[in-house]
Amino acid sequence: MLMGAVYRDNTLWNFNALGNPLDSDMNGVVGSFMK
């Protein structure tokens, strides 16, 4: 749970920087694993 939250935070920030705040919630988790 804790680790998942941290990964989610990182992905959210990364996706926001790219300009995809809407996909950050769903693709954020997938993107973290992809990277």
Biopython code that builds the backbone (N, CA, C, O; Angstrom):
import numpy as np
from Bio.PDB.StructureBuilder import StructureBuilder

atoms = [
    (1, "MET", "N", (0.833, -1.204, 0.000)),
    (1, "MET", "CA", (0.000, 0.000, 0.000)),
    (1, "MET", "C", (0.871, 1.257, 0.000)),
    (1, "MET", "O", (0.675, 2.158, -0.816)),
    (2, "LEU", "N", (1.828, 1.307, 0.919)),
    (2, "LEU", "CA", (2.688, 2.481, 1.005)),
    (2, "LEU", "C", (3.499, 2.651, -0.269)),
    (2, "LEU", "O", (3.568, 3.743, -0.833)),
    (3, "MET", "N", (4.115, 1.558, -0.720)),
    (3, "MET", "CA", (4.927, 1.631, -1.932)),
    (3, "MET", "C", (4.067, 2.019, -3.130)),
    (3, "MET", "O", (4.478, 2.823, -3.967)),
    (4, "GLY", "N", (2.869, 1.440, -3.204)),
    (4, "GLY", "CA", (1.972, 1.764, -4.310)),
    (4, "GLY", "C", (1.645, 3.246, -4.347)),
    (4, "GLY", "O", (1.574, 3.850, -5.417)),
    (5, "ALA", "N", (1.446, 3.833, -3.159)),
    (5, "ALA", "CA", (1.131, 5.256, -3.080)),
    (5, "ALA", "C", (2.299, 6.085, -3.597)),
    (5, "ALA", "O", (2.107, 7.070, -4.311)),
    (6, "VAL", "N", (3.499, 5.683, -3.233)),
    (6, "VAL", "CA", (4.688, 6.423, -3.677)),
    (6, "VAL", "C", (4.820, 6.355, -5.194)),
    (6, "VAL", "O", (5.067, 7.364, -5.853)),
    (7, "TYR", "N", (4.653, 5.150, -5.737)),
    (7, "TYR", "CA", (4.741, 4.992, -7.191)),
    (7, "TYR", "C", (3.663, 5.819, -7.878)),
    (7, "TYR", "O", (3.898, 6.440, -8.914)),
    (8, "ARG", "N", (2.470, 5.812, -7.275)),
    (8, "ARG", "CA", (1.371, 6.573, -7.867)),
    (8, "ARG", "C", (1.709, 8.061, -7.873)),
    (8, "ARG", "O", (1.434, 8.757, -8.850)),
    (9, "ASP", "N", (2.300, 8.547, -6.794)),
    (9, "ASP", "CA", (2.676, 9.959, -6.715)),
    (9, "ASP", "C", (3.682, 10.301, -7.801)),
    (9, "ASP", "O", (3.535, 11.303, -8.501)),
    (10, "ASN", "N", (4.710, 9.461, -7.940)),
    (10, "ASN", "CA", (5.743, 9.714, -8.941)),
    (10, "ASN", "C", (5.164, 9.727, -10.343)),
    (10, "ASN", "O", (5.480, 10.608, -11.142)),
    (11, "THR", "N", (4.316, 8.754, -10.643)),
    (11, "THR", "CA", (3.724, 8.671, -11.973)),
    (11, "THR", "C", (2.837, 9.882, -12.234)),
    (11, "THR", "O", (2.839, 10.431, -13.335)),
    (12, "LEU", "N", (2.080, 10.298, -11.220)),
    (12, "LEU", "CA", (1.198, 11.455, -11.379)),
    (12, "LEU", "C", (2.011, 12.690, -11.738)),
    (12, "LEU", "O", (1.645, 13.446, -12.638)),
    (13, "TRP", "N", (3.119, 12.890, -11.024)),
    (13, "TRP", "CA", (3.962, 14.057, -11.291)),
    (13, "TRP", "C", (4.565, 13.980, -12.685)),
    (13, "TRP", "O", (4.600, 14.976, -13.408)),
    (14, "ASN", "N", (5.052, 12.771, -13.069)),
    (14, "ASN", "CA", (5.656, 12.601, -14.382)),
    (14, "ASN", "C", (4.652, 12.881, -15.492)),
    (14, "ASN", "O", (4.946, 13.607, -16.442)),
    (15, "PHE", "N", (3.462, 12.296, -15.361)),
    (15, "PHE", "CA", (2.447, 12.482, -16.398)),
    (15, "PHE", "C", (1.987, 13.931, -16.450)),
    (15, "PHE", "O", (1.703, 14.453, -17.528)),
    (16, "ASN", "N", (1.912, 14.586, -15.290)),
    (16, "ASN", "CA", (1.517, 15.992, -15.265)),
    (16, "ASN", "C", (2.547, 16.834, -16.003)),
    (16, "ASN", "O", (2.192, 17.786, -16.698)),
    (17, "ALA", "N", (3.819, 16.486, -15.855)),
    (17, "ALA", "CA", (4.885, 17.221, -16.526)),
    (17, "ALA", "C", (4.759, 17.059, -18.039)),
    (17, "ALA", "O", (5.025, 17.991, -18.798)),
    (18, "LEU", "N", (4.352, 15.870, -18.463)),
    (18, "LEU", "CA", (4.194, 15.596, -19.893)),
    (18, "LEU", "C", (2.950, 16.305, -20.439)),
    (18, "LEU", "O", (2.901, 16.697, -21.606)),
    (19, "GLY", "N", (1.955, 16.459, -19.572)),
    (19, "GLY", "CA", (0.730, 17.137, -19.998)),
    (19, "GLY", "C", (-0.426, 16.169, -20.144)),
    (19, "GLY", "O", (-1.316, 16.380, -20.968)),
    (20, "ASN", "N", (-0.422, 15.095, -19.340)),
    (20, "ASN", "CA", (-1.520, 14.119, -19.400)),
    (20, "ASN", "C", (-2.065, 13.859, -17.995)),
    (20, "ASN", "O", (-1.886, 12.767, -17.457)),
    (21, "PRO", "N", (-2.725, 14.849, -17.398)),
    (21, "PRO", "CA", (-3.251, 14.703, -16.040)),
    (21, "PRO", "C", (-4.449, 13.752, -15.990)),
    (21, "PRO", "O", (-4.725, 13.146, -14.955)),
    (22, "LEU", "N", (-5.155, 13.628, -17.113)),
    (22, "LEU", "CA", (-6.329, 12.741, -17.134)),
    (22, "LEU", "C", (-5.902, 11.282, -17.173)),
    (22, "LEU", "O", (-6.513, 10.439, -16.515)),
    (23, "ASP", "N", (-4.858, 10.975, -17.940)),
    (23, "ASP", "CA", (-4.402, 9.596, -18.058)),
    (23, "ASP", "C", (-3.431, 9.219, -16.949)),
    (23, "ASP", "O", (-2.991, 8.072, -16.869)),
    (24, "SER", "N", (-3.099, 10.177, -16.097)),
    (24, "SER", "CA", (-2.130, 9.905, -15.028)),
    (24, "SER", "C", (-2.678, 8.878, -14.042)),
    (24, "SER", "O", (-1.919, 8.102, -13.461)),
    (25, "ASP", "N", (-3.988, 8.875, -13.856)),
    (25, "ASP", "CA", (-4.581, 7.962, -12.876)),
    (25, "ASP", "C", (-4.502, 6.513, -13.354)),
    (25, "ASP", "O", (-4.099, 5.631, -12.595)),
    (26, "MET", "N", (-4.886, 6.264, -14.610)),
    (26, "MET", "CA", (-4.896, 4.889, -15.119)),
    (26, "MET", "C", (-3.557, 4.515, -15.748)),
    (26, "MET", "O", (-2.942, 3.520, -15.364)),
    (27, "ASN", "N", (-3.108, 5.314, -16.713)),
    (27, "ASN", "CA", (-1.851, 5.020, -17.401)),
    (27, "ASN", "C", (-0.645, 5.272, -16.509)),
    (27, "ASN", "O", (0.445, 4.770, -16.780)),
    (28, "GLY", "N", (-0.835, 6.048, -15.445)),
    (28, "GLY", "CA", (0.268, 6.326, -14.531)),
    (28, "GLY", "C", (0.831, 5.044, -13.937)),
    (28, "GLY", "O", (2.046, 4.847, -13.897)),
    (29, "VAL", "N", (-0.054, 4.182, -13.481)),
    (29, "VAL", "CA", (0.385, 2.916, -12.873)),
    (29, "VAL", "C", (1.052, 2.029, -13.919)),
    (29, "VAL", "O", (2.092, 1.424, -13.660)),
    (30, "VAL", "N", (0.450, 1.959, -15.088)),
    (30, "VAL", "CA", (1.011, 1.136, -16.167)),
    (30, "VAL", "C", (2.339, 1.721, -16.635)),
    (30, "VAL", "O", (3.291, 0.988, -16.902)),
    (31, "GLY", "N", (2.395, 3.042, -16.732)),
    (31, "GLY", "CA", (3.616, 3.706, -17.176)),
    (31, "GLY", "C", (4.781, 3.436, -16.237)),
    (31, "GLY", "O", (5.922, 3.280, -16.674)),
    (32, "SER", "N", (4.484, 3.382, -14.944)),
    (32, "SER", "CA", (5.544, 3.126, -13.962)),
    (32, "SER", "C", (6.147, 1.751, -14.189)),
    (32, "SER", "O", (7.362, 1.577, -14.093)),
    (33, "PHE", "N", (5.292, 0.767, -14.490)),
    (33, "PHE", "CA", (5.787, -0.590, -14.731)),
    (33, "PHE", "C", (6.527, -0.656, -16.067)),
    (33, "PHE", "O", (7.535, -1.350, -16.193)),
    (34, "MET", "N", (6.018, 0.073, -17.061)),
    (34, "MET", "CA", (6.653, 0.091, -18.380)),
    (34, "MET", "C", (8.062, 0.654, -18.271)),
    (34, "MET", "O", (9.010, 0.109, -18.837)),
    (35, "LYS", "N", (8.186, 1.760, -17.531)),
    (35, "LYS", "CA", (9.497, 2.391, -17.364)),
    (35, "LYS", "C", (10.357, 1.504, -16.484)),
    (35, "LYS", "O", (11.509, 1.839, -16.208)),
]
sb = StructureBuilder()
sb.init_structure("model")
sb.init_model(0)
sb.init_chain("A")
sb.init_seg("    ")
for serial, (resi, resn, name, xyz) in enumerate(atoms, 1):
    if name == "N":
        sb.init_residue(resn, " ", resi, " ")
    sb.init_atom(name, np.array(xyz, "f"), 0.0, 1.0, " ", f" {name:<3s}", serial, name[0])
structure = sb.get_structure()
